[in-house]
Amino acid sequence: MNTTPSPVLFISALRWAATAAAMLAAGCANTPPTASAGASDTAASAAAAGSTTTTPPSPRPAGSSTAGQARTFSTQLATYTSVSFDAVPGWARDDFSESWPAFLGSCKVLTGRGAEWKDVCARALRVDSKNNSAIRAFFEQEFSAYQIRDDDRKPDGVVTGYFEPEIPGSRQYAAPFIYPVYGQPEDMLFADARKLPAGNGTVAAKVEGRNVVVQTGLSTRDMGAPGLYALDLSAITRDTLDRKVRLRIEGKQLLPYYTREEIETKGAPNAKVLAFVSSATALYEMQIQGSGRIKLANGDIIRVAYAEQNGQPFRPTLAQAANGKPRSPVKVRGSSIELQLDDGDEDDDVGGPATGTIRTRGFTLAQPTASGAVLVPGRRTAGPVVGSGIKDPSYVFFKESPSPSGGPVGAFGVPLSAGRSIAVDPRSTPLGYPVFVSTRAPGTGAPMQRLTIAQDTGGAIRGAVRADYFFGNGQQAATNARRMKERGQLWILLPRGLAVATAAVSSAIRTRGGPAGAGLPQCLVPTEGVCVDD
């Protein structure tokens, strides 16, 4: 994030004029009005609410996009177009006081992300948390609204739901509790994909703590030297969001971390077992949800949250329709899989043992046809070790959550708020930011238009116009989350003056359906550990 003042704002404006002209030529003339529309009304309402006047944003370097000044800008996966708050459907009707606690929770993290957020969050503390008009005026004064469109400039995307599952379990290994809930393995190593050499050759590397560091100037002849390992670059996955490659040591080699099948049939001797559960399918759903509760026989609850992932791509086994096509249309981009729009009649099919499917986060998954014991280090299994039968190579490791009450802690590090927190793809929607979502409620189809806060993510949440409502815990939350798969649109709220994705110039504008222009960033706001540009 660049916050350095610069006197070249006029140059930046000229570049944006060229960008706008190119976009009109590409057939994008019908852009909504800018976010400055209605500014006088906003200022008046803010004054009435006792809000503080916003300091004008500092000039930005040429080539940067500044929220509140840029009319439109792009990343590799999304285009953002400025709109007035009046143009956001349902904005005037929402109860913003319901989103306020979640926003203040995000501020605890966002204040460390730059001066803009520090100032915005400081002013938020002076807003009456019970005054809906004051909260609305605060957002209208401090933020600019941008509609998110995908790389084909389509405004419609997929809105699904998730929840915090509760499954029976035990601290002890004994039938039927034979499936381990693992903590993060101690033998998992990490390499920064940005620092790895290009190509698919084999390089020498050292292990420093948990980090793998490639040694330059060495050849494969040096692999026998003490402390050196061979890393085959052709076997690794580089395009993770956090640009981390998960590895392990085997002999003198550094290999990708174990797949699900390897973990289940060989065990994970370097991972602590947090608990044991009776259903491999329920454990898999909890891994996809990213958190959960394990209820012991004495009524105690073990709350678990996401800790790590094995680095393998999310590749669920999708249930097939009668015509032989997947019941959940998807698009595969590199190592990620994106859920596509589907206007079929699956709304009431929430999945379960009777249907042979699992409906979770919008995906309709096929339950394994055969499931048996998995290997647990130090335990004697009853029967042959055949694994769960789940073919997805990805595997999620958990950690015990110290919070016995409230929502589970999401990827942003703050507790989730039922109905107001969403999971997003952090490439196009940075975590912690307010996002207005317009969609339909599951089951009833009634309009569901509300301000939410992006506070979570997940391997199943990929795509520019993509949101996943957190419905909370309990049976009703589970039912709503499993039913939720609706068409929706998103508007991200950016603090005025915030520098975001680099401005797209005329040579980098994509045409309708065309490829992304060269040089566009992957992340709207690069954040170490969440979404990192090369």
C-alpha positions as CSV (number, residue, x, y, z in Angstrom):
1,M,0.0,0.0,0.0
2,N,1.5,3.3,-1.1
3,T,0.7,6.3,1.1
4,T,3.6,8.6,0.1
5,P,2.3,12.2,-0.9
6,S,3.2,13.2,-4.5
7,P,2.6,16.4,-6.6
8,V,1.8,14.5,-9.8
9,L,-1.9,14.0,-9.3
10,F,-2.6,15.9,-12.5
11,I,-0.6,13.4,-14.5
12,S,-2.6,10.6,-12.8
13,A,-5.8,12.3,-13.9
14,L,-4.6,12.4,-17.5
15,R,-3.9,8.7,-17.4
16,W,-7.4,8.0,-16.0
17,A,-8.9,10.1,-18.8
18,A,-7.1,7.9,-21.3
19,T,-8.4,4.8,-19.4
20,A,-12.0,6.1,-19.5
21,A,-11.8,6.7,-23.2
22,A,-10.4,3.2,-23.9
23,M,-13.2,1.7,-21.8
24,L,-15.9,3.6,-23.7
25,A,-14.4,2.2,-26.9
26,A,-14.6,-1.3,-25.5
27,G,-18.3,-1.0,-25.1
28,C,-18.5,0.1,-21.4
29,A,-20.1,3.4,-21.9
30,N,-23.0,2.7,-19.5
31,T,-21.0,3.2,-16.3
32,P,-22.8,4.2,-13.2
33,P,-22.4,7.8,-11.7
34,T,-19.4,8.4,-9.5
35,A,-19.6,8.1,-5.7
36,S,-19.5,11.8,-5.3
37,A,-23.2,12.1,-6.3
38,G,-25.3,13.2,-3.4
39,A,-22.3,14.5,-1.5
40,S,-24.1,17.5,-0.3
41,D,-26.9,15.4,1.2
42,T,-24.3,13.1,2.8
43,A,-22.4,16.1,4.4
44,A,-25.7,17.4,5.7
45,S,-26.7,14.1,7.3
46,A,-23.2,13.6,8.7
47,A,-23.3,17.1,10.3
48,A,-26.7,16.3,11.8
49,A,-25.3,13.0,13.2
50,G,-22.4,14.9,14.8
51,S,-19.8,13.3,12.6
52,T,-16.4,14.8,11.9
53,T,-15.5,16.3,8.6
54,T,-13.2,14.0,6.5
55,T,-9.7,15.3,5.7
56,P,-9.2,15.6,2.0
57,P,-7.1,12.7,0.6
58,S,-3.4,13.3,-0.1
59,P,-2.3,13.3,-3.8
60,R,-1.2,9.8,-5.0
61,P,1.6,8.8,-7.3
62,A,0.9,8.6,-11.1
63,G,-0.4,5.2,-12.0
64,S,-2.1,4.6,-8.6
65,S,-5.9,4.2,-8.2
66,T,-7.2,6.4,-5.4
67,A,-10.6,5.6,-3.9
68,G,-13.0,8.5,-4.3
69,Q,-11.1,9.9,-7.2
70,A,-10.7,7.0,-9.7
71,R,-13.9,6.3,-11.6
72,T,-12.9,2.7,-12.4
73,F,-9.9,0.4,-12.1
74,S,-9.0,-3.2,-12.7
75,T,-7.1,-6.2,-11.4
76,Q,-6.6,-9.6,-13.1
77,L,-9.9,-10.9,-11.9
78,A,-12.1,-7.9,-11.4
79,T,-13.2,-4.5,-12.5
80,Y,-14.4,-1.8,-10.0
81,T,-16.8,1.0,-11.0
82,S,-17.7,3.9,-8.8
83,V,-21.4,4.4,-8.0
84,S,-23.4,6.7,-5.8
85,F,-24.8,5.2,-2.6
86,D,-28.3,6.0,-3.9
87,A,-27.6,3.5,-6.8
88,V,-26.9,0.6,-4.4
89,P,-30.1,-1.4,-4.1
90,G,-31.4,-1.6,-0.5
91,W,-28.8,0.8,0.9
92,A,-31.3,3.2,2.4
93,R,-33.3,0.4,4.0
94,D,-30.6,-1.5,5.8
95,D,-30.2,-1.5,9.6
96,F,-26.5,-0.5,9.8
97,S,-26.4,-0.9,13.5
98,E,-26.4,-4.7,12.9
99,S,-23.2,-4.4,11.0
100,W,-21.5,-1.9,13.3
101,P,-20.1,-4.4,15.8
102,A,-18.5,-6.4,13.0
103,F,-17.0,-3.3,11.5
104,L,-15.5,-2.1,14.8
105,G,-14.1,-5.6,15.2
106,S,-12.3,-5.3,11.8
107,C,-11.0,-1.9,12.9
108,K,-8.9,-3.5,15.6
109,V,-6.9,-5.1,12.8
110,L,-7.3,-2.4,10.1
111,T,-5.8,0.4,12.2
112,G,-2.4,-1.2,11.5
113,R,-2.9,-1.1,7.8
114,G,-2.1,2.6,7.1
115,A,-3.0,6.1,8.0
116,E,-6.3,6.1,6.1
117,W,-7.7,3.2,8.1
118,K,-6.3,4.5,11.4
119,D,-8.1,7.8,10.9
120,V,-11.3,6.2,9.7
121,C,-11.5,3.8,12.6
122,A,-10.6,6.6,15.1
123,R,-13.6,8.6,13.8
124,A,-15.8,5.5,13.9
125,L,-15.4,5.4,17.7
126,R,-17.2,8.7,18.0
127,V,-20.3,7.5,16.1
128,D,-23.4,6.6,18.1
129,S,-23.6,2.8,17.7
130,K,-27.4,2.8,18.2
131,N,-28.1,5.6,15.7
132,N,-28.7,4.0,12.3
133,S,-28.8,7.4,10.5
134,A,-25.4,8.4,12.1
135,I,-23.8,5.1,11.0
136,R,-25.2,5.4,7.5
137,A,-23.9,8.9,7.3
138,F,-20.5,7.8,8.5
139,F,-20.1,5.2,5.7
140,E,-21.3,7.7,3.1
141,Q,-18.9,10.3,4.2
142,E,-15.8,8.2,4.9
143,F,-16.1,5.7,2.0
144,S,-16.6,5.5,-1.8
145,A,-18.7,2.6,-3.2
146,Y,-17.4,0.6,-6.1
147,Q,-19.4,-2.2,-7.8
148,I,-17.3,-5.3,-8.3
149,R,-17.6,-7.0,-11.7
150,D,-15.7,-10.1,-12.9
151,D,-13.1,-10.3,-15.7
152,D,-15.9,-10.4,-18.3
153,R,-17.4,-7.3,-16.7
154,K,-20.4,-9.2,-15.5
155,P,-22.0,-7.8,-12.3
156,D,-23.7,-11.1,-11.3
157,G,-21.9,-13.7,-9.2
158,V,-22.6,-16.4,-6.7
159,V,-23.7,-15.9,-3.1
160,T,-23.6,-19.0,-0.9
161,G,-23.7,-19.7,2.9
162,Y,-21.7,-21.4,5.6
163,F,-22.0,-22.1,9.3
164,E,-20.2,-23.5,12.3
165,P,-21.0,-27.2,12.4
166,E,-21.2,-29.2,15.7
167,I,-20.3,-32.9,15.5
168,P,-20.0,-35.6,18.3
169,G,-16.5,-36.5,19.3
170,S,-14.1,-37.8,22.0
171,R,-10.6,-37.0,23.3
172,Q,-9.9,-40.7,23.3
173,Y,-9.5,-43.1,20.3
174,A,-12.2,-45.7,20.5
175,A,-14.9,-46.9,18.1
176,P,-16.9,-45.1,16.7
177,F,-14.5,-42.2,17.2
178,I,-11.7,-43.2,14.9
179,Y,-11.2,-40.2,12.7
180,P,-8.5,-37.7,14.0
181,V,-8.9,-34.0,14.0
182,Y,-5.3,-32.9,13.5
183,G,-3.5,-29.7,14.6
184,Q,-0.9,-28.1,12.4
185,P,2.0,-30.6,11.7
186,E,5.4,-29.7,13.2
187,D,7.2,-31.0,10.1
188,M,5.5,-28.7,7.6
189,L,7.9,-26.3,6.0
190,F,7.3,-23.2,3.9
191,A,8.9,-21.6,0.9
192,D,8.2,-18.2,-0.5
193,A,7.0,-18.8,-4.1
194,R,8.2,-15.4,-5.1
195,K,11.8,-16.3,-4.3
196,L,11.9,-19.6,-6.1
197,P,13.7,-19.7,-9.5
198,A,11.6,-19.8,-12.6
199,G,11.3,-23.1,-14.5
200,N,10.8,-26.7,-13.6
201,G,14.3,-27.8,-12.7
202,T,15.8,-29.1,-9.5
203,V,17.6,-26.7,-7.1
204,A,19.5,-26.9,-3.9
205,A,17.9,-25.5,-0.7
206,K,18.5,-25.2,3.0
207,V,16.0,-25.4,5.8
208,E,16.2,-22.5,8.3
209,G,13.7,-23.2,11.0
210,R,10.4,-23.7,9.2
211,N,11.6,-21.8,6.1
212,V,13.1,-23.3,2.9
213,V,15.7,-21.1,1.3
214,V,17.0,-21.8,-2.2
215,Q,20.8,-21.7,-2.5
216,T,21.9,-19.8,-5.6
217,G,25.1,-20.7,-7.5
218,L,24.9,-24.4,-6.6
219,S,24.2,-27.3,-8.8
220,T,22.8,-30.8,-8.3
221,R,26.4,-32.0,-7.7
222,D,26.3,-30.2,-4.4
223,M,23.2,-31.9,-3.1
224,G,25.2,-34.3,-1.0
225,A,26.6,-31.5,1.1
226,P,25.4,-31.4,4.7
227,G,22.3,-29.4,5.2
228,L,21.3,-29.3,1.5
229,Y,18.2,-30.7,0.0
230,A,17.0,-31.2,-3.5
231,L,13.8,-29.3,-4.4
232,D,12.0,-30.3,-7.7
233,L,10.3,-27.2,-8.9
234,S,8.1,-29.1,-11.3
235,A,6.2,-30.8,-8.4
236,I,5.2,-27.7,-6.5
237,T,2.1,-25.4,-6.7
238,R,3.2,-21.7,-6.9
239,D,-0.2,-19.9,-7.3
240,T,-1.4,-20.0,-3.7
241,L,-2.9,-16.7,-2.5
242,D,-0.3,-16.2,0.2
243,R,2.5,-17.3,-2.2
244,K,3.6,-20.0,0.3
245,V,4.6,-23.5,-0.8
246,R,4.0,-26.2,1.8
247,L,6.8,-28.8,1.9
248,R,8.2,-31.7,3.9
249,I,11.5,-33.5,4.1
250,E,12.0,-37.1,2.8
251,G,15.6,-38.2,2.9
252,K,17.6,-35.6,0.9
253,Q,14.5,-34.3,-0.9
254,L,12.0,-31.5,-0.2
255,L,8.6,-32.7,-1.4
256,P,5.1,-31.2,-1.5
257,Y,3.3,-31.8,1.8
258,Y,1.2,-35.0,2.1
259,T,-2.1,-35.3,0.2
260,R,-5.4,-36.2,2.0
261,E,-5.0,-39.8,0.9
262,E,-1.4,-40.0,2.2
263,I,-2.4,-38.4,5.5
264,E,-5.2,-41.0,5.9
265,T,-3.2,-44.0,4.9
266,K,0.2,-43.1,6.4
267,G,-0.8,-41.0,9.3
268,A,0.5,-37.6,10.4
269,P,3.0,-38.5,13.2
270,N,4.1,-34.8,13.6
271,A,0.7,-33.4,14.1
272,K,-1.1,-33.2,17.5
273,V,-4.5,-34.9,17.6
274,L,-7.1,-32.5,19.0
275,A,-10.0,-34.9,19.1
276,F,-11.5,-37.9,17.4
277,V,-14.9,-37.9,15.6
278,S,-17.1,-40.7,14.3
279,S,-17.7,-39.5,10.7
280,A,-15.2,-38.8,8.0
281,T,-17.8,-37.0,6.0
282,A,-18.7,-34.7,8.9
283,L,-15.0,-34.0,9.5
284,Y,-14.6,-33.1,5.8
285,E,-17.6,-30.7,5.9
286,M,-16.0,-29.1,9.0
287,Q,-12.8,-28.7,7.1
288,I,-14.6,-27.0,4.2
289,Q,-16.5,-24.7,6.6
290,G,-13.2,-23.8,8.2
291,S,-14.3,-24.1,11.9
292,G,-16.5,-26.2,14.1
293,R,-17.5,-27.5,17.5
294,I,-16.8,-31.0,18.8
295,K,-19.3,-32.1,21.4
296,L,-18.0,-34.6,24.0
297,A,-20.1,-37.2,25.8
298,N,-20.1,-35.1,29.0
299,G,-21.4,-32.1,27.2
300,D,-18.1,-30.2,27.0
301,I,-17.4,-28.4,23.7
302,I,-14.0,-28.3,21.9
303,R,-14.1,-25.4,19.6
304,V,-11.7,-25.6,16.6
305,A,-10.6,-23.0,14.1
306,Y,-8.6,-23.1,10.9
307,A,-4.8,-23.4,11.5
308,E,-3.2,-24.4,8.2
309,Q,-3.8,-26.4,4.9
310,N,-1.6,-29.0,3.3
311,G,-1.0,-26.8,0.2
312,Q,-2.8,-29.2,-2.1
313,P,-5.5,-27.7,-4.4
314,F,-9.2,-27.9,-3.4
315,R,-10.6,-30.6,-5.7
316,P,-14.0,-31.9,-4.4
317,T,-15.8,-34.8,-5.9
318,L,-18.9,-33.2,-7.4
319,A,-22.2,-35.0,-7.5
320,Q,-23.4,-35.8,-11.1
321,A,-26.8,-34.8,-12.5
322,A,-28.9,-37.2,-14.6
323,N,-27.2,-35.9,-17.8
324,G,-23.8,-36.8,-16.4
325,K,-22.7,-33.2,-15.9
326,P,-21.7,-31.9,-12.4
327,R,-24.6,-30.6,-10.4
328,S,-22.4,-27.7,-9.3
329,P,-21.1,-25.9,-12.4
330,V,-17.5,-24.8,-11.8
331,K,-14.6,-23.1,-13.5
332,V,-11.0,-24.2,-12.9
333,R,-8.3,-21.5,-12.9
334,G,-4.8,-22.9,-12.2
335,S,-5.0,-24.6,-8.8
336,S,-8.3,-23.0,-7.8
337,I,-11.9,-23.9,-8.5
338,E,-14.6,-21.3,-8.8
339,L,-18.3,-22.0,-8.3
340,Q,-20.4,-20.8,-11.2
341,L,-24.0,-19.4,-11.4
342,D,-26.6,-22.1,-11.6
343,D,-30.3,-21.2,-11.9
344,G,-31.5,-24.8,-11.5
345,D,-34.0,-26.2,-9.0
346,E,-31.6,-27.4,-6.3
347,D,-32.7,-24.9,-3.6
348,D,-34.3,-27.5,-1.4
349,D,-31.8,-30.2,-1.9
350,V,-29.5,-29.7,1.1
351,G,-27.9,-33.1,0.8
352,G,-27.5,-35.8,3.4
353,P,-27.0,-39.6,3.8
354,A,-30.4,-40.2,2.2
355,T,-29.5,-38.4,-1.0
356,G,-25.9,-39.6,-1.2
357,T,-24.7,-36.0,-1.5
358,I,-23.2,-33.3,0.7
359,R,-24.4,-29.7,0.0
360,T,-21.9,-27.3,1.5
361,R,-20.8,-23.7,0.6
362,G,-22.8,-24.0,-2.7
363,F,-21.1,-27.2,-3.9
364,T,-23.1,-30.4,-4.2
365,L,-20.6,-33.1,-3.4
366,A,-20.8,-36.9,-3.8
367,Q,-20.4,-38.8,-0.6
368,P,-17.7,-41.5,-0.8
369,T,-19.0,-44.9,-1.9
370,A,-16.7,-46.7,0.5
371,S,-15.3,-45.4,3.8
372,G,-13.1,-47.2,6.3
373,A,-10.5,-46.8,9.0
374,V,-7.6,-44.3,8.7
375,L,-4.1,-44.7,10.1
376,V,-3.6,-42.9,13.4
377,P,0.0,-42.9,14.7
378,G,0.3,-44.8,18.0
379,R,-3.2,-46.4,17.7
380,R,-4.2,-49.9,16.6
381,T,-6.9,-49.7,14.0
382,A,-9.9,-52.1,13.9
383,G,-9.9,-53.5,10.4
384,P,-7.9,-52.6,7.3
385,V,-6.7,-49.0,6.7
386,V,-8.6,-48.0,3.5
387,G,-9.0,-44.3,4.2
388,S,-12.2,-42.2,4.1
389,G,-12.8,-42.5,0.4
390,I,-12.8,-38.8,0.0
391,K,-10.8,-38.0,-3.1
392,D,-10.1,-34.2,-2.5
393,P,-6.3,-33.9,-2.0
394,S,-6.6,-30.8,0.1
395,Y,-6.6,-31.2,3.9
396,V,-7.3,-28.6,6.6
397,F,-5.5,-28.6,10.0
398,F,-7.2,-27.0,13.1
399,K,-6.3,-25.3,16.3
400,E,-8.3,-25.2,19.5
401,S,-10.1,-21.8,19.9
402,P,-9.9,-20.3,23.4
403,S,-13.3,-18.5,22.9
404,P,-16.1,-20.6,24.3
405,S,-18.8,-18.0,23.2
406,G,-19.5,-15.7,20.3
407,G,-18.8,-16.5,16.7
408,P,-15.8,-18.5,15.5
409,V,-12.6,-16.6,14.6
410,G,-12.3,-16.1,10.8
411,A,-9.3,-15.8,8.6
412,F,-9.1,-12.0,9.4
413,G,-8.5,-12.9,13.1
414,V,-11.7,-11.6,14.6
415,P,-14.9,-13.4,15.7
416,L,-17.5,-13.7,12.9
417,S,-21.0,-12.1,13.3
418,A,-23.9,-14.2,12.1
419,G,-25.7,-12.6,9.1
420,R,-23.1,-9.8,8.9
421,S,-19.8,-11.5,8.3
422,I,-19.0,-12.9,4.9
423,A,-16.2,-15.0,3.4
424,V,-14.7,-13.7,0.2
425,D,-11.9,-14.2,-2.3
426,P,-9.2,-11.9,-0.9
427,R,-7.8,-11.3,-4.4
428,S,-10.7,-9.1,-5.3
429,T,-12.2,-8.3,-1.9
430,P,-9.6,-7.6,0.8
431,L,-10.4,-8.9,4.3
432,G,-11.8,-6.4,6.8
433,Y,-13.5,-4.2,4.3
434,P,-17.2,-3.4,4.2
435,V,-19.1,-5.0,1.4
436,F,-22.8,-4.4,0.5
437,V,-24.4,-7.6,-0.8
438,S,-27.7,-7.8,-2.8
439,T,-29.1,-11.3,-3.2
440,R,-32.1,-13.4,-2.2
441,A,-32.8,-15.2,1.1
442,P,-32.6,-19.0,0.9
443,G,-35.9,-20.8,0.8
444,T,-38.1,-17.7,0.5
445,G,-36.4,-15.9,-2.3
446,A,-37.1,-12.6,-0.5
447,P,-34.6,-9.7,-1.2
448,M,-31.6,-9.9,1.1
449,Q,-29.7,-6.6,0.8
450,R,-27.3,-5.7,3.6
451,L,-24.0,-4.3,4.6
452,T,-21.6,-7.0,5.6
453,I,-17.9,-7.1,6.6
454,A,-15.4,-9.4,4.7
455,Q,-13.8,-11.3,7.6
456,D,-13.2,-14.8,6.3
457,T,-12.1,-16.8,3.2
458,G,-11.7,-20.4,2.2
459,G,-10.5,-22.8,-0.5
460,A,-14.0,-23.1,-1.8
461,I,-14.5,-19.3,-2.1
462,R,-13.0,-18.2,-5.4
463,G,-14.1,-15.6,-7.9
464,A,-14.5,-11.8,-8.1
465,V,-18.2,-11.5,-7.5
466,R,-18.3,-14.2,-4.8
467,A,-19.6,-14.0,-1.2
468,D,-20.4,-16.6,1.4
469,Y,-22.7,-15.5,4.3
470,F,-21.9,-16.8,7.7
471,F,-25.2,-17.9,9.2
472,G,-23.9,-18.8,12.7
473,N,-24.4,-22.2,14.4
474,G,-27.3,-24.5,15.2
475,Q,-29.7,-26.5,13.0
476,Q,-31.4,-23.5,11.4
477,A,-28.1,-21.9,10.5
478,A,-27.0,-25.2,8.9
479,T,-30.2,-25.5,6.9
480,N,-30.0,-22.0,5.6
481,A,-26.3,-22.2,4.8
482,R,-26.8,-25.5,2.8
483,R,-29.8,-24.1,0.9
484,M,-28.0,-20.8,0.1
485,K,-26.9,-20.5,-3.5
486,E,-28.2,-17.4,-5.2
487,R,-27.4,-14.9,-7.8
488,G,-26.0,-11.7,-6.3
489,Q,-24.1,-8.5,-6.7
490,L,-21.4,-6.8,-4.6
491,W,-20.3,-3.3,-3.8
492,I,-17.0,-2.8,-1.9
493,L,-16.6,0.3,0.3
494,L,-13.1,1.9,0.1
495,P,-11.9,4.6,2.4
496,R,-11.6,7.9,0.5
497,G,-8.0,8.5,-0.4
498,L,-6.9,4.9,-0.1
499,A,-4.5,3.8,-2.8
500,V,-5.6,0.5,-4.3
501,A,-4.8,-1.5,-7.5
502,T,-2.5,0.2,-10.0
503,A,-4.5,2.2,-12.6
504,A,-5.2,0.4,-15.8
505,V,-3.8,2.3,-18.8
506,S,-5.1,2.0,-22.4
507,S,-2.7,-0.8,-23.3
508,A,-3.9,-2.9,-20.4
509,I,-7.7,-2.6,-20.8
510,R,-9.4,-5.9,-21.4
511,T,-12.3,-6.2,-23.9
512,R,-15.5,-8.0,-23.3
513,G,-14.6,-11.7,-22.9
514,G,-11.0,-10.9,-23.7
515,P,-7.9,-11.8,-21.6
516,A,-6.7,-9.6,-18.8
517,G,-4.2,-7.0,-19.9
518,A,-0.6,-7.4,-19.1
519,G,0.7,-5.8,-15.9
520,L,-2.6,-5.8,-13.9
521,P,-2.1,-6.8,-10.3
522,Q,-3.7,-9.9,-8.8
523,C,-4.8,-8.3,-5.6
524,L,-6.9,-5.2,-5.1
525,V,-4.9,-4.6,-1.9
526,P,-1.9,-6.8,-1.4
527,T,-1.7,-8.1,2.2
528,E,1.1,-10.4,3.4
529,G,-0.3,-13.9,4.2
530,V,-3.7,-13.3,2.6
531,C,-3.2,-12.2,-1.0
532,V,0.3,-11.3,-2.4
533,D,1.2,-10.0,-5.8
534,D,4.3,-11.3,-7.5
